[in-house]
Amino acid sequence: MPAGLPRPSEGPGSRYTARTATSRPRPSPAHRGHRTIAALSHRLTPRDIWLAWMLFEHRVLTTRHIQRLAFSSLRRAQRRLRQLHDAELVDSFRPLILRGSAPEHYTLGSAGADLLAAQAGCERKDVGWRPTHVSRIAYSPSLGHDVGVNDFVTRLAAGSSSSRPTGQATLWLSERSCARRWGDIIRPDAYVHWQDDSPAYPFPFFFEFDTGSQPLARVEAKLAGYHAFASTTATRPAVLMHTRTASREQALRHRLGNSARHLNLPIATTTADLTTNPSGPWWLPIHPPSRRLTLTELAAHWPHLSPAFGLDPTDADTPLTLPVPPQPPVAEPPDHHG
């Protein structure tokens, strides 16, 4: 797992230098040709439209995140993303980090916002897009945290290869979607259903990406909310906590141990030192104790888990509030648009 982006020392994004869409050249308007959504309609594939919705849901995805989910190679992803950037479906920036170079980070562009508004039957302002959208994300103090969460889940959502445990994420709700559904009780960084090759019900879990910036007491205080959620909704997802270092994981487990046992919460922890493949044998349950387990083994370790309350669509839902599938809707021909 990547070490993540540095947190600003003072003020929003003080350690970031964002190369935004204004400094990544696009074709001149005279040569761009296809600027309106109507004109783009014959050029956009189902995968392109799905990507616009994913960027709306998850705010920022890197080239590698997008490639894992939807492209057979990094070069194909880069080529198509360049075309979508030229069409203003996406915007992009590359933040300055202390060591090495960051990948291109993609956000929803102006044409992407118009597309989603047209599909949802609303105005662009209802999508929440403004001309400063990319800059607000690029200089956000939470950028490193948000990218870390999305890196973790895209690894799960991308499925598996023959060299690692099988399975993939079949549902992925962002922090914003979680807050919309359950924000009066809990505010996890993500909610995920992970499905292995067995026909059993998917493994449901709330995800907490711990950067080490919060005091341990504040992390412990979240457990009361998860207990209240399970008690009031009669549902029981697991809670998976990811830490940056092994020492932070050890300190977190020491702090949470008594509360997790007292509240009978299914909590497991891991660390970035281990989780190059998040579904592998890296998860250490707090209660009942065990060795490190895979996600499949965690499901057997906690046989009474159930999906969270509030996932079914209601009359109040709109296209802007419904979950976005973690995988594109159809496979693209290998020689067409990447």
C-alpha positions as a Python dict, from the first residue, in 0.01 Angstrom:
ca = {
    (1, 'M'): (0, 0, 0),
    (2, 'P'): (132, 348, -74),
    (3, 'A'): (252, 562, 213),
    (4, 'G'): (1, 826, 113),
    (5, 'L'): (26, 1199, 56),
    (6, 'P'): (165, 1437, 319),
    (7, 'R'): (-74, 1625, 541),
    (8, 'P'): (-43, 2005, 518),
    (9, 'S'): (158, 2170, 793),
    (10, 'E'): (-68, 2476, 803),
    (11, 'G'): (-359, 2599, 595),
    (12, 'P'): (-541, 2403, 324),
    (13, 'G'): (-297, 2211, 110),
    (14, 'S'): (15, 2401, 216),
    (15, 'R'): (238, 2112, 108),
    (16, 'Y'): (58, 2048, -218),
    (17, 'T'): (136, 2189, -557),
    (18, 'A'): (-146, 2090, -788),
    (19, 'R'): (-100, 2072, -1162),
    (20, 'T'): (-464, 2122, -1246),
    (21, 'A'): (-649, 2103, -1574),
    (22, 'T'): (-554, 2462, -1654),
    (23, 'S'): (-187, 2363, -1680),
    (24, 'R'): (-248, 2032, -1852),
    (25, 'P'): (-320, 2154, -2204),
    (26, 'R'): (-635, 2064, -2389),
    (27, 'P'): (-694, 2109, -2761),
    (28, 'S'): (-800, 2463, -2849),
    (29, 'P'): (-1176, 2518, -2879),
    (30, 'A'): (-1141, 2549, -3256),
    (31, 'H'): (-995, 2197, -3274),
    (32, 'R'): (-1187, 2035, -2991),
    (33, 'G'): (-1501, 1989, -3194),
    (34, 'H'): (-1716, 1789, -2953),
    (35, 'R'): (-1787, 2007, -2650),
    (36, 'T'): (-2154, 1957, -2570),
    (37, 'I'): (-2297, 1646, -2413),
    (38, 'A'): (-2519, 1593, -2719),
    (39, 'A'): (-2214, 1605, -2946),
    (40, 'L'): (-2026, 1363, -2718),
    (41, 'S'): (-2308, 1109, -2709),
    (42, 'H'): (-2175, 902, -3000),
    (43, 'R'): (-1822, 897, -2852),
    (44, 'L'): (-1891, 797, -2492),
    (45, 'T'): (-1895, 428, -2406),
    (46, 'P'): (-2085, 273, -2113),
    (47, 'R'): (-1749, 252, -1935),
    (48, 'D'): (-1692, 627, -1979),
    (49, 'I'): (-2033, 708, -1832),
    (50, 'W'): (-1972, 466, -1545),
    (51, 'L'): (-1640, 642, -1476),
    (52, 'A'): (-1815, 979, -1451),
    (53, 'W'): (-2050, 833, -1190),
    (54, 'M'): (-1757, 677, -1001),
    (55, 'L'): (-1580, 1012, -986),
    (56, 'F'): (-1900, 1172, -860),
    (57, 'E'): (-1932, 907, -588),
    (58, 'H'): (-1567, 878, -481),
    (59, 'R'): (-1441, 1229, -571),
    (60, 'V'): (-1086, 1139, -679),
    (61, 'L'): (-931, 831, -841),
    (62, 'T'): (-576, 792, -968),
    (63, 'T'): (-480, 643, -1303),
    (64, 'R'): (-387, 318, -1130),
    (65, 'H'): (-721, 300, -944),
    (66, 'I'): (-911, 339, -1271),
    (67, 'Q'): (-690, 91, -1452),
    (68, 'R'): (-745, -173, -1184),
    (69, 'L'): (-1121, -143, -1216),
    (70, 'A'): (-1179, -98, -1586),
    (71, 'F'): (-877, -141, -1815),
    (72, 'S'): (-657, -432, -1915),
    (73, 'S'): (-336, -226, -1905),
    (74, 'L'): (-202, 103, -1772),
    (75, 'R'): (-127, 231, -2122),
    (76, 'R'): (-487, 173, -2236),
    (77, 'A'): (-615, 354, -1930),
    (78, 'Q'): (-383, 650, -1986),
    (79, 'R'): (-481, 680, -2350),
    (80, 'R'): (-854, 679, -2284),
    (81, 'L'): (-825, 911, -1985),
    (82, 'R'): (-634, 1158, -2201),
    (83, 'Q'): (-920, 1153, -2451),
    (84, 'L'): (-1179, 1201, -2175),
    (85, 'H'): (-973, 1486, -2033),
    (86, 'D'): (-964, 1655, -2374),
    (87, 'A'): (-1344, 1618, -2391),
    (88, 'E'): (-1372, 1771, -2038),
    (89, 'L'): (-1549, 1465, -1904),
    (90, 'V'): (-1274, 1450, -1641),
    (91, 'D'): (-1029, 1697, -1489),
    (92, 'S'): (-692, 1604, -1343),
    (93, 'F'): (-406, 1720, -1126),
    (94, 'R'): (-82, 1580, -991),
    (95, 'P'): (6, 1680, -633),
    (96, 'L'): (359, 1738, -514),
    (97, 'I'): (471, 1481, -256),
    (98, 'L'): (786, 1474, -46),
    (99, 'R'): (942, 1171, -217),
    (100, 'G'): (907, 1053, -576),
    (101, 'S'): (619, 1165, -797),
    (102, 'A'): (246, 1123, -753),
    (103, 'P'): (26, 965, -1022),
    (104, 'E'): (-231, 1164, -1213),
    (105, 'H'): (-541, 1219, -1000),
    (106, 'Y'): (-876, 1241, -1180),
    (107, 'T'): (-1193, 1423, -1077),
    (108, 'L'): (-1524, 1494, -1247),
    (109, 'G'): (-1498, 1754, -1526),
    (110, 'S'): (-1748, 2011, -1645),
    (111, 'A'): (-1881, 1792, -1927),
    (112, 'G'): (-1901, 1501, -1682),
    (113, 'A'): (-2113, 1711, -1447),
    (114, 'D'): (-2341, 1808, -1737),
    (115, 'L'): (-2370, 1441, -1835),
    (116, 'L'): (-2472, 1330, -1485),
    (117, 'A'): (-2718, 1618, -1453),
    (118, 'A'): (-2877, 1516, -1784),
    (119, 'Q'): (-2903, 1152, -1675),
    (120, 'A'): (-3041, 1246, -1334),
    (121, 'G'): (-3287, 1501, -1475),
    (122, 'C'): (-3151, 1788, -1268),
    (123, 'E'): (-2932, 2097, -1297),
    (124, 'R'): (-2553, 2098, -1284),
    (125, 'K'): (-2560, 2273, -945),
    (126, 'D'): (-2749, 1974, -803),
    (127, 'V'): (-2451, 1755, -893),
    (128, 'G'): (-2241, 1979, -670),
    (129, 'W'): (-1989, 2068, -942),
    (130, 'R'): (-1831, 2414, -961),
    (131, 'P'): (-1540, 2548, -1168),
    (132, 'T'): (-1323, 2522, -856),
    (133, 'H'): (-1409, 2152, -809),
    (134, 'V'): (-1067, 2014, -904),
    (135, 'S'): (-877, 2276, -703),
    (136, 'R'): (-1086, 2214, -390),
    (137, 'I'): (-1000, 1844, -407),
    (138, 'A'): (-634, 1900, -500),
    (139, 'Y'): (-572, 2125, -200),
    (140, 'S'): (-797, 1945, 48),
    (141, 'P'): (-624, 1845, 375),
    (142, 'S'): (-805, 1510, 346),
    (143, 'L'): (-663, 1425, 2),
    (144, 'G'): (-410, 1171, 131),
    (145, 'H'): (-677, 1001, 343),
    (146, 'D'): (-929, 992, 57),
    (147, 'V'): (-675, 848, -188),
    (148, 'G'): (-573, 587, 71),
    (149, 'V'): (-932, 471, 118),
    (150, 'N'): (-987, 451, -258),
    (151, 'D'): (-657, 269, -312),
    (152, 'F'): (-758, 3, -61),
    (153, 'V'): (-1106, -56, -200),
    (154, 'T'): (-1002, -51, -567),
    (155, 'R'): (-763, -335, -488),
    (156, 'L'): (-1059, -533, -355),
    (157, 'A'): (-1297, -425, -629),
    (158, 'A'): (-1050, -523, -901),
    (159, 'G'): (-1086, -890, -816),
    (160, 'S'): (-799, -1133, -805),
    (161, 'S'): (-535, -1309, -1006),
    (162, 'S'): (-427, -1671, -982),
    (163, 'S'): (-148, -1570, -743),
    (164, 'R'): (-374, -1444, -464),
    (165, 'P'): (-705, -1527, -294),
    (166, 'T'): (-1009, -1498, -516),
    (167, 'G'): (-1299, -1259, -477),
    (168, 'Q'): (-1398, -899, -542),
    (169, 'A'): (-1593, -610, -397),
    (170, 'T'): (-1950, -607, -524),
    (171, 'L'): (-2071, -295, -338),
    (172, 'W'): (-1876, 15, -241),
    (173, 'L'): (-2029, 315, -70),
    (174, 'S'): (-1819, 626, -19),
    (175, 'E'): (-1786, 819, 306),
    (176, 'R'): (-2043, 1068, 174),
    (177, 'S'): (-2295, 795, 88),
    (178, 'C'): (-2243, 634, 429),
    (179, 'A'): (-2306, 970, 599),
    (180, 'R'): (-2625, 1018, 397),
    (181, 'R'): (-2759, 683, 515),
    (182, 'W'): (-2627, 649, 868),
    (183, 'G'): (-2462, 978, 961),
    (184, 'D'): (-2673, 1028, 1271),
    (185, 'I'): (-2511, 715, 1423),
    (186, 'I'): (-2184, 632, 1242),
    (187, 'R'): (-1958, 786, 978),
    (188, 'P'): (-1727, 517, 837),
    (189, 'D'): (-1481, 590, 557),
    (190, 'A'): (-1651, 330, 336),
    (191, 'Y'): (-1896, 41, 336),
    (192, 'V'): (-1812, -266, 127),
    (193, 'H'): (-1954, -604, 31),
    (194, 'W'): (-1677, -850, -58),
    (195, 'Q'): (-1769, -1171, -237),
    (196, 'D'): (-1543, -1472, -282),
    (197, 'D'): (-1610, -1761, -519),
    (198, 'S'): (-1849, -1934, -281),
    (199, 'P'): (-2227, -1885, -316),
    (200, 'A'): (-2249, -1764, 44),
    (201, 'Y'): (-2372, -1415, 120),
    (202, 'P'): (-2111, -1143, 66),
    (203, 'F'): (-1890, -1040, 356),
    (204, 'P'): (-2020, -695, 469),
    (205, 'F'): (-1793, -449, 646),
    (206, 'F'): (-1748, -88, 744),
    (207, 'F'): (-1399, 41, 669),
    (208, 'E'): (-1191, 278, 881),
    (209, 'F'): (-868, 409, 728),
    (210, 'D'): (-658, 525, 1021),
    (211, 'T'): (-378, 765, 925),
    (212, 'G'): (-258, 807, 1282),
    (213, 'S'): (-373, 1168, 1301),
    (214, 'Q'): (-658, 1105, 1546),
    (215, 'P'): (-597, 1035, 1917),
    (216, 'L'): (-664, 675, 2013),
    (217, 'A'): (-940, 789, 2247),
    (218, 'R'): (-1127, 942, 1953),
    (219, 'V'): (-1099, 618, 1755),
    (220, 'E'): (-1224, 423, 2057),
    (221, 'A'): (-1523, 658, 2086),
    (222, 'K'): (-1643, 538, 1744),
    (223, 'L'): (-1714, 191, 1884),
    (224, 'A'): (-2017, 314, 2076),
    (225, 'G'): (-2167, 428, 1746),
    (226, 'Y'): (-2108, 91, 1581),
    (227, 'H'): (-2266, -82, 1879),
    (228, 'A'): (-2566, 151, 1864),
    (229, 'F'): (-2599, 86, 1491),
    (230, 'A'): (-2606, -291, 1541),
    (231, 'S'): (-2854, -263, 1829),
    (232, 'T'): (-3098, -26, 1661),
    (233, 'T'): (-3094, -180, 1311),
    (234, 'A'): (-3057, -549, 1405),
    (235, 'T'): (-2785, -580, 1140),
    (236, 'R'): (-2423, -676, 1197),
    (237, 'P'): (-2152, -584, 949),
    (238, 'A'): (-1788, -624, 1050),
    (239, 'V'): (-1561, -326, 1116),
    (240, 'L'): (-1219, -341, 947),
    (241, 'M'): (-951, -94, 1053),
    (242, 'H'): (-641, -23, 846),
    (243, 'T'): (-343, 151, 1005),
    (244, 'R'): (-31, 302, 849),
    (245, 'T'): (225, 119, 1067),
    (246, 'A'): (255, -193, 1279),
    (247, 'S'): (322, 16, 1591),
    (248, 'R'): (0, 212, 1537),
    (249, 'E'): (-192, -114, 1490),
    (250, 'Q'): (-51, -251, 1815),
    (251, 'A'): (-141, 65, 2005),
    (252, 'L'): (-490, 70, 1852),
    (253, 'R'): (-556, -293, 1945),
    (254, 'H'): (-440, -231, 2301),
    (255, 'R'): (-674, 68, 2331),
    (256, 'L'): (-978, -96, 2169),
    (257, 'G'): (-949, -447, 2313),
    (258, 'N'): (-1167, -413, 2624),
    (259, 'S'): (-1434, -201, 2452),
    (260, 'A'): (-1457, -436, 2152),
    (261, 'R'): (-1500, -738, 2378),
    (262, 'H'): (-1749, -561, 2606),
    (263, 'L'): (-1959, -442, 2311),
    (264, 'N'): (-1915, -774, 2125),
    (265, 'L'): (-1812, -597, 1805),
    (266, 'P'): (-1659, -791, 1512),
    (267, 'I'): (-1346, -578, 1461),
    (268, 'A'): (-1027, -675, 1281),
    (269, 'T'): (-715, -470, 1214),
    (270, 'T'): (-430, -469, 967),
    (271, 'T'): (-145, -243, 866),
    (272, 'A'): (-7, -102, 543),
    (273, 'D'): (312, -299, 612),
    (274, 'L'): (114, -613, 522),
    (275, 'T'): (-177, -536, 292),
    (276, 'T'): (-51, -529, -64),
    (277, 'N'): (-350, -757, -123),
    (278, 'P'): (-632, -660, 115),
    (279, 'S'): (-820, -990, 85),
    (280, 'G'): (-518, -1194, 197),
    (281, 'P'): (-424, -1334, 541),
    (282, 'W'): (-351, -1000, 705),
    (283, 'W'): (-657, -936, 925),
    (284, 'L'): (-624, -985, 1300),
    (285, 'P'): (-958, -1007, 1488),
    (286, 'I'): (-982, -840, 1828),
    (287, 'H'): (-1269, -1059, 1951),
    (288, 'P'): (-1267, -1351, 1958),
    (289, 'P'): (-886, -1363, 1922),
    (290, 'S'): (-729, -1551, 1635),
    (291, 'R'): (-429, -1560, 1402),
    (292, 'R'): (-432, -1330, 1100),
    (293, 'L'): (-705, -1433, 856),
    (294, 'T'): (-816, -1376, 498),
    (295, 'L'): (-1149, -1206, 433),
    (296, 'T'): (-1299, -1547, 353),
    (297, 'E'): (-1175, -1680, 686),
    (298, 'L'): (-1305, -1372, 867),
    (299, 'A'): (-1654, -1448, 735),
    (300, 'A'): (-1629, -1796, 887),
    (301, 'H'): (-1480, -1653, 1208),
    (302, 'W'): (-1788, -1431, 1246),
    (303, 'P'): (-2075, -1649, 1115),
    (304, 'H'): (-2354, -1416, 1227),
    (305, 'L'): (-2264, -1112, 1017),
    (306, 'S'): (-2536, -949, 807),
    (307, 'P'): (-2547, -657, 559),
    (308, 'A'): (-2615, -310, 693),
    (309, 'F'): (-2963, -166, 720),
    (310, 'G'): (-3065, 100, 468),
    (311, 'L'): (-2922, -37, 143),
    (312, 'D'): (-3249, -93, -44),
    (313, 'P'): (-3363, 192, -272),
    (314, 'T'): (-3648, 407, -146),
    (315, 'D'): (-3888, 653, -307),
    (316, 'A'): (-3662, 933, -182),
    (317, 'D'): (-3363, 808, -383),
    (318, 'T'): (-3256, 970, -708),
    (319, 'P'): (-2983, 868, -954),
    (320, 'L'): (-2752, 1091, -751),
    (321, 'T'): (-2802, 888, -433),
    (322, 'L'): (-2807, 531, -566),
    (323, 'P'): (-2491, 316, -531),
    (324, 'V'): (-2251, 305, -827),
    (325, 'P'): (-2134, -49, -916),
    (326, 'P'): (-1760, -92, -849),
    (327, 'Q'): (-1709, -249, -1191),
    (328, 'P'): (-1798, -104, -1533),
    (329, 'P'): (-2125, -232, -1679),
    (330, 'V'): (-1984, -414, -1981),
    (331, 'A'): (-1647, -522, -2110),
    (332, 'E'): (-1507, -298, -2382),
    (333, 'P'): (-1362, -451, -2701),
    (334, 'P'): (-981, -457, -2655),
    (335, 'D'): (-913, -257, -2970),
    (336, 'H'): (-1181, 11, -2911),
    (337, 'H'): (-1119, 314, -2685),
    (338, 'G'): (-860, 120, -2486),
}
